[in-house]
Amino acid sequence: MSVTITNAINLILQSTTIKKSEIIPIENSLDRICAEKIKASVPLPPFNNSAMDGFGLCGECDNYSIVGKILAGDDKNFELLNGECITIMTGAKVPTSVERIIPSENTINDNDEIIIKKPVKQNANIRYLGEDINIGEMVLSVGDFIDASCVGLLASQGITHIRVYQKPKISIFANGSELKLHFEKLQGSQIYNSNTPHLIARAKELGCETTFVGKSNDDIDSLKALIDSLNCDIIITSGGVSVGEADFTKEAFTACGMDTIFSKVEIKPGKPTTFGKVGNTLVLNLPGNPLASALNFELFGKLMIAKMSGLKTYHHNFIETKIASDFIKNRKVDTILPGTFDGKSFEIAKQFSPGMVNVLNNCNGFIVLNSQTLELKKGDNVKFLPIKWAFMREDLIDFTT
């Protein structure tokens, strides 16, 4: 059954269920997906405190008498009178009688007295209890991605453990007698298998536990034995899904009881992409051509993993930008075009074809040109979908706004 990209996405999402949860220390929660609602039990700040080193003032005067000092961590309280002040340090608890804090550089210190050089407003430089986060406010929600800032926020609440979704377990293999693993010696017309290492690495980047289960030979028995041995949430294969005489992958999965949900996608490259289920295990059969395999994994495999991981933002998002140069498409089919977004425009890769390996190494994402759009003119709007998103550059530019 051949489906559109949109239909393929919907069918994948309908078939993908979220993993069970587990409880882990927050130190191990980086890049995991939160599986519980967490509300603040500690206000931030937990008390009124000073935003800087200076003097806490009571009343509005030209000069103040210094009557004490509070350091960060002190639990002192001064009942100041009009015209009195205290020396106070950054983070120190602010007494209720202090109305404002003036920086040291705005004063002249004359023994036990300060003279005001530059006044400050009421409430200036005081960080008030709960102004950052109040008791009962949401800290993390179900489906939130946990990054370094989340870990810091959890620690600020005295939280030691958190419930997260388990990582999807993925088994990846390629088939083809012409393929050799990268640590084997090539003979005759053999080539190195680049697809499997790429897919393993990419699945790890997306937070999965991956298993490389080797390479099967181009025969049904070999493939079926390999498939029967797997115990995972998702099986991803590359190769053996077109109509060639030696393409046995579909037949082997059928022999293992696979329910094929779709067997072709109306897309270029990657038309023979196949999706189905063997029991509760999802199966994504990708084309054997390296670029076609990688791009279709980004479109369909990444989506499947994000949904199974429990991530609430699992749909593809894009950045609208301009195309850097003219482009003409030769067929009325949805087409994935790899290239590079530099912050200003998107440049389609100068040279690419489904069988190439070095294309994505020099690209950071792609656009999907719909079937009805046959031509792009320089400056036309396009929707960029990122793959690599460490958005840095080699040279220093002025990044201030």
FENBELSUL-V615446 format. One record per residue. N is the residue number from 1. PSI is psi in whole degrees, 0 to 359 (* if undefined). Layout:
n=N psi=PSI
n=N psi=PSI
//
This chain:
n=1 psi=127
n=2 psi=136
n=3 psi=161
n=4 psi=169
n=5 psi=314
n=6 psi=316
n=7 psi=318
n=8 psi=315
n=9 psi=314
n=10 psi=318
n=11 psi=321
n=12 psi=314
n=13 psi=322
n=14 psi=332
n=15 psi=351
n=16 psi=124
n=17 psi=154
n=18 psi=143
n=19 psi=163
n=20 psi=170
n=21 psi=167
n=22 psi=162
n=23 psi=130
n=24 psi=160
n=25 psi=148
n=26 psi=334
n=27 psi=337
n=28 psi=9
n=29 psi=359
n=30 psi=133
n=31 psi=13
n=32 psi=174
n=33 psi=125
n=34 psi=137
n=35 psi=19
n=36 psi=160
n=37 psi=129
n=38 psi=122
n=39 psi=153
n=40 psi=132
n=41 psi=350
n=42 psi=124
n=43 psi=150
n=44 psi=125
n=45 psi=158
n=46 psi=352
n=47 psi=162
n=48 psi=128
n=49 psi=165
n=50 psi=137
n=51 psi=354
n=52 psi=169
n=53 psi=134
n=54 psi=216
n=55 psi=133
n=56 psi=123
n=57 psi=148
n=58 psi=121
n=59 psi=177
n=60 psi=106
n=61 psi=171
n=62 psi=335
n=63 psi=153
n=64 psi=149
n=65 psi=131
n=66 psi=121
n=67 psi=2
n=68 psi=183
n=69 psi=140
n=70 psi=124
n=71 psi=162
n=72 psi=129
n=73 psi=342
n=74 psi=146
n=75 psi=50
n=76 psi=157
n=77 psi=127
n=78 psi=133
n=79 psi=92
n=80 psi=149
n=81 psi=164
n=82 psi=129
n=83 psi=2
n=84 psi=157
n=85 psi=167
n=86 psi=149
n=87 psi=132
n=88 psi=145
n=89 psi=161
n=90 psi=129
n=91 psi=352
n=92 psi=149
n=93 psi=132
n=94 psi=123
n=95 psi=152
n=96 psi=336
n=97 psi=352
n=98 psi=127
n=99 psi=339
n=100 psi=162
n=101 psi=127
n=102 psi=133
n=103 psi=149
n=104 psi=323
n=105 psi=348
n=106 psi=9
n=107 psi=163
n=108 psi=121
n=109 psi=117
n=110 psi=86
n=111 psi=247
n=112 psi=25
n=113 psi=150
n=114 psi=146
n=115 psi=133
n=116 psi=122
n=117 psi=319
n=118 psi=106
n=119 psi=159
n=120 psi=160
n=121 psi=166
n=122 psi=139
n=123 psi=4
n=124 psi=138
n=125 psi=25
n=126 psi=125
n=127 psi=116
n=128 psi=149
n=129 psi=126
n=130 psi=7
n=131 psi=337
n=132 psi=305
n=133 psi=137
n=134 psi=160
n=135 psi=132
n=136 psi=346
n=137 psi=149
n=138 psi=128
n=139 psi=307
n=140 psi=148
n=141 psi=164
n=142 psi=129
n=143 psi=359
n=144 psi=140
n=145 psi=131
n=146 psi=113
n=147 psi=188
n=148 psi=323
n=149 psi=326
n=150 psi=319
n=151 psi=317
n=152 psi=320
n=153 psi=319
n=154 psi=317
n=155 psi=325
n=156 psi=343
n=157 psi=6
n=158 psi=22
n=159 psi=129
n=160 psi=330
n=161 psi=154
n=162 psi=147
n=163 psi=124
n=164 psi=163
n=165 psi=145
n=166 psi=153
n=167 psi=138
n=168 psi=139
n=169 psi=123
n=170 psi=131
n=171 psi=133
n=172 psi=132
n=173 psi=162
n=174 psi=153
n=175 psi=155
n=176 psi=120
n=177 psi=338
n=178 psi=352
n=179 psi=140
n=180 psi=145
n=181 psi=156
n=182 psi=345
n=183 psi=8
n=184 psi=167
n=185 psi=133
n=186 psi=145
n=187 psi=141
n=188 psi=236
n=189 psi=26
n=190 psi=158
n=191 psi=159
n=192 psi=142
n=193 psi=103
n=194 psi=338
n=195 psi=311
n=196 psi=311
n=197 psi=322
n=198 psi=313
n=199 psi=323
n=200 psi=312
n=201 psi=319
n=202 psi=320
n=203 psi=323
n=204 psi=318
n=205 psi=329
n=206 psi=9
n=207 psi=23
n=208 psi=157
n=209 psi=121
n=210 psi=148
n=211 psi=125
n=212 psi=119
n=213 psi=20
n=214 psi=196
n=215 psi=136
n=216 psi=163
n=217 psi=168
n=218 psi=65
n=219 psi=153
n=220 psi=317
n=221 psi=317
n=222 psi=315
n=223 psi=315
n=224 psi=320
n=225 psi=321
n=226 psi=314
n=227 psi=317
n=228 psi=336
n=229 psi=353
n=230 psi=145
n=231 psi=94
n=232 psi=177
n=233 psi=324
n=234 psi=135
n=235 psi=128
n=236 psi=127
n=237 psi=160
n=238 psi=135
n=239 psi=157
n=240 psi=21
n=241 psi=9
n=242 psi=208
n=243 psi=17
n=244 psi=159
n=245 psi=329
n=246 psi=16
n=247 psi=93
n=248 psi=356
n=249 psi=310
n=250 psi=317
n=251 psi=320
n=252 psi=317
n=253 psi=323
n=254 psi=320
n=255 psi=337
n=256 psi=4
n=257 psi=22
n=258 psi=133
n=259 psi=107
n=260 psi=121
n=261 psi=320
n=262 psi=151
n=263 psi=353
n=264 psi=148
n=265 psi=137
n=266 psi=80
n=267 psi=153
n=268 psi=126
n=269 psi=167
n=270 psi=22
n=271 psi=319
n=272 psi=9
n=273 psi=130
n=274 psi=143
n=275 psi=138
n=276 psi=193
n=277 psi=139
n=278 psi=102
n=279 psi=238
n=280 psi=5
n=281 psi=127
n=282 psi=148
n=283 psi=125
n=284 psi=109
n=285 psi=114
n=286 psi=159
n=287 psi=162
n=288 psi=335
n=289 psi=128
n=290 psi=312
n=291 psi=319
n=292 psi=318
n=293 psi=313
n=294 psi=316
n=295 psi=321
n=296 psi=332
n=297 psi=318
n=298 psi=322
n=299 psi=319
n=300 psi=315
n=301 psi=317
n=302 psi=318
n=303 psi=313
n=304 psi=315
n=305 psi=316
n=306 psi=317
n=307 psi=314
n=308 psi=328
n=309 psi=345
n=310 psi=2
n=311 psi=129
n=312 psi=336
n=313 psi=69
n=314 psi=350
n=315 psi=149
n=316 psi=138
n=317 psi=168
n=318 psi=164
n=319 psi=124
n=320 psi=126
n=321 psi=190
n=322 psi=149
n=323 psi=139
n=324 psi=337
n=325 psi=167
n=326 psi=150
n=327 psi=138
n=328 psi=130
n=329 psi=143
n=330 psi=357
n=331 psi=148
n=332 psi=76
n=333 psi=147
n=334 psi=128
n=335 psi=131
n=336 psi=126
n=337 psi=110
n=338 psi=154
n=339 psi=199
n=340 psi=130
n=341 psi=124
n=342 psi=11
n=343 psi=341
n=344 psi=321
n=345 psi=170
n=346 psi=127
n=347 psi=118
n=348 psi=141
n=349 psi=137
n=350 psi=323
n=351 psi=125
n=352 psi=149
n=353 psi=161
n=354 psi=331
n=355 psi=359
n=356 psi=150
n=357 psi=327
n=358 psi=3
n=359 psi=304
n=360 psi=339
n=361 psi=334
n=362 psi=13
n=363 psi=161
n=364 psi=9
n=365 psi=200
n=366 psi=168
n=367 psi=158
n=368 psi=113
n=369 psi=121
n=370 psi=164
n=371 psi=330
n=372 psi=346
n=373 psi=109
n=374 psi=349
n=375 psi=140
n=376 psi=135
n=377 psi=145
n=378 psi=129
n=379 psi=350
n=380 psi=149
n=381 psi=137
n=382 psi=164
n=383 psi=110
n=384 psi=128
n=385 psi=116
n=386 psi=149
n=387 psi=302
n=388 psi=126
n=389 psi=35
n=390 psi=91
n=391 psi=74
n=392 psi=176
n=393 psi=168
n=394 psi=321
n=395 psi=156
n=396 psi=127
n=397 psi=164
n=398 psi=107
n=399 psi=7
n=400 psi=148
n=401 psi=*
//
